[in-house]
Amino acid sequence: MIIGLIGLLVVIGSLMYVIVKQQQVMDKLNNKLMSRNYTEYVSMTKAREDPPPDITSRRPMSWYDDPNIPDVEGDDS
C-alpha cells in the first residue's frame, strides 16, 4: 500500500512538472506571437528579466538635479 502511494505521488509530481514546462513554452510562444517585431519582443522580455534600477539610490548630478530625491549625505536643507 505504501509503495502504491509513493508511486502515485511520483506520477502526480511528474505530470505537474510536465504541465508547468508546457505552460512556460506556450507563454513564451504567445509573447513572440503578440509582439509586433523581434525588437519589441526582446525589449519586452529584457524588461521582465532586468527590473529598472531604483532611482532613489542614485546621487544627484547637480545641486538641483531632482528635488524629490533626498541628498545622499543626508543634509538638513
PDB file as gemmi writes it, atoms N, CA and C in Angstrom:
CRYST1    1.000    1.000    1.000  90.00  90.00  90.00 P 1                      
ATOM      1  N   MET A   1       0.815  -1.190   0.000  1.00  0.00           N  
ATOM      2  CA  MET A   1       0.000   0.000   0.000  1.00  0.00           C  
ATOM      3  C   MET A   1       0.866   1.265   0.000  1.00  0.00           C  
ATOM      4  N   ILE A   2       1.931   1.269   0.779  1.00  0.00           N  
ATOM      5  CA  ILE A   2       2.823   2.430   0.820  1.00  0.00           C  
ATOM      6  C   ILE A   2       3.540   2.597  -0.519  1.00  0.00           C  
ATOM      7  N   ILE A   3       3.891   1.475  -1.162  1.00  0.00           N  
ATOM      8  CA  ILE A   3       4.567   1.549  -2.465  1.00  0.00           C  
ATOM      9  C   ILE A   3       3.625   2.153  -3.502  1.00  0.00           C  
ATOM     10  N   GLY A   4       2.356   1.801  -3.446  1.00  0.00           N  
ATOM     11  CA  GLY A   4       1.361   2.366  -4.361  1.00  0.00           C  
ATOM     12  C   GLY A   4       1.183   3.855  -4.140  1.00  0.00           C  
ATOM     13  N   LEU A   5       1.191   4.272  -2.883  1.00  0.00           N  
ATOM     14  CA  LEU A   5       1.056   5.693  -2.568  1.00  0.00           C  
ATOM     15  C   LEU A   5       2.266   6.481  -3.061  1.00  0.00           C  
ATOM     16  N   ILE A   6       3.449   5.931  -2.871  1.00  0.00           N  
ATOM     17  CA  ILE A   6       4.672   6.597  -3.349  1.00  0.00           C  
ATOM     18  C   ILE A   6       4.657   6.679  -4.872  1.00  0.00           C  
ATOM     19  N   GLY A   7       4.245   5.595  -5.521  1.00  0.00           N  
ATOM     20  CA  GLY A   7       4.150   5.602  -6.986  1.00  0.00           C  
ATOM     21  C   GLY A   7       3.167   6.640  -7.484  1.00  0.00           C  
ATOM     22  N   LEU A   8       2.020   6.752  -6.790  1.00  0.00           N  
ATOM     23  CA  LEU A   8       1.018   7.747  -7.166  1.00  0.00           C  
ATOM     24  C   LEU A   8       1.567   9.169  -7.013  1.00  0.00           C  
ATOM     25  N   LEU A   9       2.286   9.412  -5.939  1.00  0.00           N  
ATOM     26  CA  LEU A   9       2.877  10.740  -5.735  1.00  0.00           C  
ATOM     27  C   LEU A   9       3.916  11.056  -6.798  1.00  0.00           C  
ATOM     28  N   VAL A  10       4.696  10.051  -7.208  1.00  0.00           N  
ATOM     29  CA  VAL A  10       5.694  10.262  -8.262  1.00  0.00           C  
ATOM     30  C   VAL A  10       5.015  10.593  -9.580  1.00  0.00           C  
ATOM     31  N   VAL A  11       3.943   9.873  -9.905  1.00  0.00           N  
ATOM     32  CA  VAL A  11       3.219  10.138 -11.149  1.00  0.00           C  
ATOM     33  C   VAL A  11       2.598  11.532 -11.125  1.00  0.00           C  
ATOM     34  N   ILE A  12       1.979  11.905 -10.022  1.00  0.00           N  
ATOM     35  CA  ILE A  12       1.368  13.237  -9.924  1.00  0.00           C  
ATOM     36  C   ILE A  12       2.433  14.331 -10.017  1.00  0.00           C  
ATOM     37  N   GLY A  13       3.561  14.131  -9.352  1.00  0.00           N  
ATOM     38  CA  GLY A  13       4.641  15.125  -9.419  1.00  0.00           C  
ATOM     39  C   GLY A  13       5.196  15.273 -10.813  1.00  0.00           C  
ATOM     40  N   SER A  14       5.389  14.173 -11.521  1.00  0.00           N  
ATOM     41  CA  SER A  14       5.937  14.257 -12.885  1.00  0.00           C  
ATOM     42  C   SER A  14       4.932  14.897 -13.830  1.00  0.00           C  
ATOM     43  N   LEU A  15       3.650  14.614 -13.666  1.00  0.00           N  
ATOM     44  CA  LEU A  15       2.637  15.255 -14.509  1.00  0.00           C  
ATOM     45  C   LEU A  15       2.575  16.760 -14.250  1.00  0.00           C  
ATOM     46  N   MET A  16       2.686  17.154 -13.007  1.00  0.00           N  
ATOM     47  CA  MET A  16       2.692  18.589 -12.699  1.00  0.00           C  
ATOM     48  C   MET A  16       3.908  19.270 -13.318  1.00  0.00           C  
ATOM     49  N   TYR A  17       5.059  18.616 -13.283  1.00  0.00           N  
ATOM     50  CA  TYR A  17       6.270  19.179 -13.876  1.00  0.00           C  
ATOM     51  C   TYR A  17       6.089  19.370 -15.382  1.00  0.00           C  
ATOM     52  N   VAL A  18       5.536  18.370 -16.049  1.00  0.00           N  
ATOM     53  CA  VAL A  18       5.327  18.453 -17.498  1.00  0.00           C  
ATOM     54  C   VAL A  18       4.340  19.568 -17.824  1.00  0.00           C  
ATOM     55  N   ILE A  19       3.276  19.691 -17.060  1.00  0.00           N  
ATOM     56  CA  ILE A  19       2.271  20.726 -17.326  1.00  0.00           C  
ATOM     57  C   ILE A  19       2.873  22.114 -17.142  1.00  0.00           C  
ATOM     58  N   VAL A  20       3.676  22.320 -16.108  1.00  0.00           N  
ATOM     59  CA  VAL A  20       4.300  23.626 -15.870  1.00  0.00           C  
ATOM     60  C   VAL A  20       5.261  23.972 -17.002  1.00  0.00           C  
ATOM     61  N   LYS A  21       6.071  23.017 -17.446  1.00  0.00           N  
ATOM     62  CA  LYS A  21       7.002  23.275 -18.547  1.00  0.00           C  
ATOM     63  C   LYS A  21       6.260  23.592 -19.841  1.00  0.00           C  
ATOM     64  N   GLN A  22       5.165  22.875 -20.121  1.00  0.00           N  
ATOM     65  CA  GLN A  22       4.379  23.162 -21.319  1.00  0.00           C  
ATOM     66  C   GLN A  22       3.770  24.552 -21.248  1.00  0.00           C  
ATOM     67  N   GLN A  23       3.302  24.962 -20.082  1.00  0.00           N  
ATOM     68  CA  GLN A  23       2.721  26.292 -19.940  1.00  0.00           C  
ATOM     69  C   GLN A  23       3.772  27.378 -20.146  1.00  0.00           C  
ATOM     70  N   GLN A  24       5.000  27.142 -19.684  1.00  0.00           N  
ATOM     71  CA  GLN A  24       6.078  28.115 -19.901  1.00  0.00           C  
ATOM     72  C   GLN A  24       6.385  28.260 -21.388  1.00  0.00           C  
ATOM     73  N   VAL A  25       6.397  27.146 -22.110  1.00  0.00           N  
ATOM     74  CA  VAL A  25       6.653  27.198 -23.557  1.00  0.00           C  
ATOM     75  C   VAL A  25       5.518  27.930 -24.266  1.00  0.00           C  
ATOM     76  N   MET A  26       4.265  27.650 -23.879  1.00  0.00           N  
ATOM     77  CA  MET A  26       3.132  28.328 -24.506  1.00  0.00           C  
ATOM     78  C   MET A  26       3.153  29.819 -24.221  1.00  0.00           C  
ATOM     79  N   ASP A  27       3.525  30.213 -23.009  1.00  0.00           N  
ATOM     80  CA  ASP A  27       3.618  31.641 -22.684  1.00  0.00           C  
ATOM     81  C   ASP A  27       4.688  32.328 -23.519  1.00  0.00           C  
ATOM     82  N   LYS A  28       5.831  31.670 -23.680  1.00  0.00           N  
ATOM     83  CA  LYS A  28       6.915  32.258 -24.471  1.00  0.00           C  
ATOM     84  C   LYS A  28       6.493  32.408 -25.936  1.00  0.00           C  
ATOM     85  N   LEU A  29       5.863  31.379 -26.498  1.00  0.00           N  
ATOM     86  CA  LEU A  29       5.417  31.462 -27.890  1.00  0.00           C  
ATOM     87  C   LEU A  29       4.310  32.498 -28.061  1.00  0.00           C  
ATOM     88  N   ASN A  30       3.430  32.618 -27.091  1.00  0.00           N  
ATOM     89  CA  ASN A  30       2.372  33.623 -27.152  1.00  0.00           C  
ATOM     90  C   ASN A  30       2.960  35.027 -27.124  1.00  0.00           C  
ATOM     91  N   ASN A  31       3.973  35.261 -26.305  1.00  0.00           N  
ATOM     92  CA  ASN A  31       4.618  36.573 -26.262  1.00  0.00           C  
ATOM     93  C   ASN A  31       5.288  36.895 -27.589  1.00  0.00           C  
ATOM     94  N   LYS A  32       5.915  35.893 -28.212  1.00  0.00           N  
ATOM     95  CA  LYS A  32       6.533  36.123 -29.523  1.00  0.00           C  
ATOM     96  C   LYS A  32       5.478  36.447 -30.567  1.00  0.00           C  
ATOM     97  N   LEU A  33       4.356  35.763 -30.504  1.00  0.00           N  
ATOM     98  CA  LEU A  33       3.299  35.969 -31.481  1.00  0.00           C  
ATOM     99  C   LEU A  33       2.644  37.331 -31.328  1.00  0.00           C  
ATOM    100  N   MET A  34       2.474  37.804 -30.106  1.00  0.00           N  
ATOM    101  CA  MET A  34       1.766  39.050 -29.867  1.00  0.00           C  
ATOM    102  C   MET A  34       2.625  40.295 -30.093  1.00  0.00           C  
ATOM    103  N   SER A  35       3.925  40.160 -30.094  1.00  0.00           N  
ATOM    104  CA  SER A  35       4.771  41.337 -30.326  1.00  0.00           C  
ATOM    105  C   SER A  35       4.800  41.672 -31.818  1.00  0.00           C  
ATOM    106  N   ARG A  36       4.967  42.966 -32.105  1.00  0.00           N  
ATOM    107  CA  ARG A  36       4.933  43.410 -33.493  1.00  0.00           C  
ATOM    108  C   ARG A  36       6.161  42.974 -34.274  1.00  0.00           C  
ATOM    109  N   ASN A  37       7.315  43.019 -33.627  1.00  0.00           N  
ATOM    110  CA  ASN A  37       8.544  42.605 -34.289  1.00  0.00           C  
ATOM    111  C   ASN A  37       9.500  42.039 -33.245  1.00  0.00           C  
ATOM    112  N   TYR A  38      10.631  41.559 -33.698  1.00  0.00           N  
ATOM    113  CA  TYR A  38      11.574  40.904 -32.794  1.00  0.00           C  
ATOM    114  C   TYR A  38      12.152  41.887 -31.787  1.00  0.00           C  
ATOM    115  N   THR A  39      12.377  43.123 -32.198  1.00  0.00           N  
ATOM    116  CA  THR A  39      12.939  44.126 -31.287  1.00  0.00           C  
ATOM    117  C   THR A  39      11.989  44.386 -30.117  1.00  0.00           C  
ATOM    118  N   GLU A  40      10.704  44.477 -30.407  1.00  0.00           N  
ATOM    119  CA  GLU A  40       9.742  44.690 -29.330  1.00  0.00           C  
ATOM    120  C   GLU A  40       9.702  43.482 -28.400  1.00  0.00           C  
ATOM    121  N   TYR A  41       9.795  42.287 -28.961  1.00  0.00           N  
ATOM    122  CA  TYR A  41       9.782  41.075 -28.147  1.00  0.00           C  
ATOM    123  C   TYR A  41      10.994  41.039 -27.214  1.00  0.00           C  
ATOM    124  N   VAL A  42      12.180  41.357 -27.751  1.00  0.00           N  
ATOM    125  CA  VAL A  42      13.391  41.317 -26.935  1.00  0.00           C  
ATOM    126  C   VAL A  42      13.327  42.370 -25.846  1.00  0.00           C  
ATOM    127  N   SER A  43      12.871  43.565 -26.181  1.00  0.00           N  
ATOM    128  CA  SER A  43      12.785  44.618 -25.158  1.00  0.00           C  
ATOM    129  C   SER A  43      11.757  44.261 -24.093  1.00  0.00           C  
ATOM    130  N   MET A  44      10.679  43.580 -24.491  1.00  0.00           N  
ATOM    131  CA  MET A  44       9.652  43.190 -23.530  1.00  0.00           C  
ATOM    132  C   MET A  44      10.179  42.111 -22.585  1.00  0.00           C  
ATOM    133  N   THR A  45      10.908  41.141 -23.108  1.00  0.00           N  
ATOM    134  CA  THR A  45      11.417  40.071 -22.249  1.00  0.00           C  
ATOM    135  C   THR A  45      12.568  40.567 -21.391  1.00  0.00           C  
ATOM    136  N   LYS A  46      13.405  41.470 -21.899  1.00  0.00           N  
ATOM    137  CA  LYS A  46      14.501  42.015 -21.091  1.00  0.00           C  
ATOM    138  C   LYS A  46      13.948  42.871 -19.956  1.00  0.00           C  
ATOM    139  N   ALA A  47      12.841  43.557 -20.200  1.00  0.00           N  
ATOM    140  CA  ALA A  47      12.248  44.392 -19.156  1.00  0.00           C  
ATOM    141  C   ALA A  47      11.747  43.535 -18.008  1.00  0.00           C  
ATOM    142  N   ARG A  48      11.258  42.336 -18.305  1.00  0.00           N  
ATOM    143  CA  ARG A  48      10.802  41.449 -17.238  1.00  0.00           C  
ATOM    144  C   ARG A  48      11.968  40.851 -16.484  1.00  0.00           C  
ATOM    145  N   GLU A  49      13.046  40.529 -17.193  1.00  0.00           N  
ATOM    146  CA  GLU A  49      14.193  39.888 -16.550  1.00  0.00           C  
ATOM    147  C   GLU A  49      15.016  40.872 -15.726  1.00  0.00           C  
ATOM    148  N   ASP A  50      15.235  42.059 -16.271  1.00  0.00           N  
ATOM    149  CA  ASP A  50      16.052  43.066 -15.604  1.00  0.00           C  
ATOM    150  C   ASP A  50      15.158  44.206 -15.124  1.00  0.00           C  
ATOM    151  N   PRO A  51      14.794  44.229 -13.857  1.00  0.00           N  
ATOM    152  CA  PRO A  51      13.954  45.335 -13.384  1.00  0.00           C  
ATOM    153  C   PRO A  51      14.749  46.638 -13.424  1.00  0.00           C  
ATOM    154  N   PRO A  52      14.069  47.754 -13.593  1.00  0.00           N  
ATOM    155  CA  PRO A  52      14.774  49.032 -13.651  1.00  0.00           C  
ATOM    156  C   PRO A  52      15.468  49.331 -12.324  1.00  0.00           C  
ATOM    157  N   PRO A  53      16.583  50.031 -12.371  1.00  0.00           N  
ATOM    158  CA  PRO A  53      17.280  50.351 -11.120  1.00  0.00           C  
ATOM    159  C   PRO A  53      16.457  51.301 -10.261  1.00  0.00           C  
ATOM    160  N   ASP A  54      16.649  51.226  -8.976  1.00  0.00           N  
ATOM    161  CA  ASP A  54      15.938  52.081  -8.041  1.00  0.00           C  
ATOM    162  C   ASP A  54      16.520  53.485  -8.143  1.00  0.00           C  
ATOM    163  N   ILE A  55      15.709  54.454  -8.579  1.00  0.00           N  
ATOM    164  CA  ILE A  55      16.245  55.800  -8.815  1.00  0.00           C  
ATOM    165  C   ILE A  55      16.449  56.570  -7.515  1.00  0.00           C  
ATOM    166  N   THR A  56      15.872  56.110  -6.421  1.00  0.00           N  
ATOM    167  CA  THR A  56      16.052  56.849  -5.179  1.00  0.00           C  
ATOM    168  C   THR A  56      17.450  56.637  -4.603  1.00  0.00           C  
ATOM    169  N   SER A  57      18.188  55.641  -5.084  1.00  0.00           N  
ATOM    170  CA  SER A  57      19.504  55.377  -4.523  1.00  0.00           C  
ATOM    171  C   SER A  57      20.625  56.074  -5.293  1.00  0.00           C  
ATOM    172  N   ARG A  58      20.309  56.725  -6.412  1.00  0.00           N  
ATOM    173  CA  ARG A  58      21.372  57.375  -7.176  1.00  0.00           C  
ATOM    174  C   ARG A  58      21.668  58.752  -6.613  1.00  0.00           C  
ATOM    175  N   ARG A  59      22.886  59.185  -6.817  1.00  0.00           N  
ATOM    176  CA  ARG A  59      23.301  60.504  -6.348  1.00  0.00           C  
ATOM    177  C   ARG A  59      22.861  61.559  -7.353  1.00  0.00           C  
ATOM    178  N   PRO A  60      22.395  62.704  -6.902  1.00  0.00           N  
ATOM    179  CA  PRO A  60      22.065  63.786  -7.833  1.00  0.00           C  
ATOM    180  C   PRO A  60      23.320  64.273  -8.551  1.00  0.00           C  
ATOM    181  N   MET A  61      23.176  64.631  -9.814  1.00  0.00           N  
ATOM    182  CA  MET A  61      24.331  65.063 -10.607  1.00  0.00           C  
ATOM    183  C   MET A  61      24.663  66.535 -10.365  1.00  0.00           C  
ATOM    184  N   SER A  62      23.691  67.315  -9.915  1.00  0.00           N  
ATOM    185  CA  SER A  62      23.947  68.712  -9.607  1.00  0.00           C  
ATOM    186  C   SER A  62      23.167  69.078  -8.351  1.00  0.00           C  
ATOM    187  N   TRP A  63      23.267  70.315  -7.934  1.00  0.00           N  
ATOM    188  CA  TRP A  63      22.599  70.706  -6.698  1.00  0.00           C  
ATOM    189  C   TRP A  63      21.084  70.749  -6.871  1.00  0.00           C  
ATOM    190  N   TYR A  64      20.595  70.835  -8.102  1.00  0.00           N  
ATOM    191  CA  TYR A  64      19.156  70.822  -8.347  1.00  0.00           C  
ATOM    192  C   TYR A  64      18.836  69.817  -9.453  1.00  0.00           C  
ATOM    193  N   ASP A  65      19.301  68.619  -9.305  1.00  0.00           N  
ATOM    194  CA  ASP A  65      19.043  67.583 -10.304  1.00  0.00           C  
ATOM    195  C   ASP A  65      17.600  67.113 -10.204  1.00  0.00           C  
ATOM    196  N   ASP A  66      17.191  66.706  -9.047  1.00  0.00           N  
ATOM    197  CA  ASP A  66      15.831  66.243  -8.839  1.00  0.00           C  
ATOM    198  C   ASP A  66      15.437  66.587  -7.406  1.00  0.00           C  
ATOM    199  N   PRO A  67      14.536  67.511  -7.212  1.00  0.00           N  
ATOM    200  CA  PRO A  67      14.220  67.935  -5.846  1.00  0.00           C  
ATOM    201  C   PRO A  67      13.518  66.855  -5.016  1.00  0.00           C  
ATOM    202  N   ASN A  68      12.964  65.828  -5.657  1.00  0.00           N  
ATOM    203  CA  ASN A  68      12.262  64.782  -4.907  1.00  0.00           C  
ATOM    204  C   ASN A  68      13.205  63.739  -4.323  1.00  0.00           C  
ATOM    205  N   ILE A  69      14.447  63.683  -4.786  1.00  0.00           N  
ATOM    206  CA  ILE A  69      15.412  62.712  -4.272  1.00  0.00           C  
ATOM    207  C   ILE A  69      16.165  63.361  -3.126  1.00  0.00           C  
ATOM    208  N   PRO A  70      16.131  62.748  -1.948  1.00  0.00           N  
ATOM    209  CA  PRO A  70      16.881  63.340  -0.839  1.00  0.00           C  
ATOM    210  C   PRO A  70      18.388  63.210  -1.070  1.00  0.00           C  
ATOM    211  N   ASP A  71      19.121  64.119  -0.487  1.00  0.00           N  
ATOM    212  CA  ASP A  71      20.580  64.105  -0.633  1.00  0.00           C  
ATOM    213  C   ASP A  71      21.142  62.848   0.002  1.00  0.00           C  
ATOM    214  N   VAL A  72      22.177  62.293  -0.630  1.00  0.00           N  
ATOM    215  CA  VAL A  72      22.741  61.024  -0.145  1.00  0.00           C  
ATOM    216  C   VAL A  72      23.426  61.215   1.201  1.00  0.00           C  
ATOM    217  N   GLU A  73      24.082  62.337   1.387  1.00  0.00           N  
ATOM    218  CA  GLU A  73      24.770  62.580   2.645  1.00  0.00           C  
ATOM    219  C   GLU A  73      23.801  62.855   3.772  1.00  0.00           C  
ATOM    220  N   GLY A  74      22.551  63.204   3.451  1.00  0.00           N  
ATOM    221  CA  GLY A  74      21.538  63.435   4.459  1.00  0.00           C  
ATOM    222  C   GLY A  74      21.618  64.816   5.099  1.00  0.00           C  
ATOM    223  N   ASP A  75      21.857  65.858   4.295  1.00  0.00           N  
ATOM    224  CA  ASP A  75      21.926  67.197   4.873  1.00  0.00           C  
ATOM    225  C   ASP A  75      20.515  67.633   5.282  1.00  0.00           C  
ATOM    226  N   ASP A  76      20.420  68.654   6.087  1.00  0.00           N  
ATOM    227  CA  ASP A  76      19.145  69.076   6.669  1.00  0.00           C  
ATOM    228  C   ASP A  76      18.463  70.181   5.906  1.00  0.00           C  
ATOM    229  N   SER A  77      18.836  70.422   4.660  1.00  0.00           N  
ATOM    230  CA  SER A  77      18.232  71.526   3.909  1.00  0.00           C  
ATOM    231  C   SER A  77      16.893  71.175   3.327  1.00  0.00           C  
TER     232      SER A  77                                                      
END                                                                             
